[in-house]
Amino acid sequence: TYCSPQVASVGLTEAKAKAEGKDIRVGRFPFSANGKAIALGEDQGFVKTIFDKKTGQLLGAHMVGAEVTELIQGFVVAMNLETTEEELMHTIFPHPTLSEMMKESVLDAYGRALNA
């Protein structure tokens, strides 16, 4: 939604995935650990990703913070293409950008975040 801070989401929430009996992995990454967000003075917010533990499929993504209404489109495409965490982990995100937080959230779901 277009508010301050911005809020964007696609797919299942963590609670909904659990309610459906899915075995999930959840990744989180704070804006406060992203260089571009800090440089912009927009270090409040987070990116959260939810994956099916068995298949690796992205089940949902949720964001709060600056420009997330722009960033969410990447996860919308990923969900429509039934992208797995492995494919997202191998996607190159430019540096320094806000979009790096998307990959960091994916990596965090697997204990591999670089800048957490």
Number of C-alpha atoms within 10 A of each C-alpha: 11 10 10 10 15 16 19 19 21 16 17 18 17 20 9 12 18 12 9 9 9 15 12 19 19 20 22 22 26 21 21 16 17 22 19 19 22 14 10 10 11 17 18 15 18 21 26 24 31 26 26 18 16 10 11 17 20 27 25 23 28 21 27 22 21 23 19 23 17 11 17 21 14 12 22 17 11 19 18 9 11 13 16 18 24 12 11 18 17 9 10 9 16 9 11 12 12 20 20 18 28 26 22 28 27 29 23 21 21 15 12 14 17 11 13 16
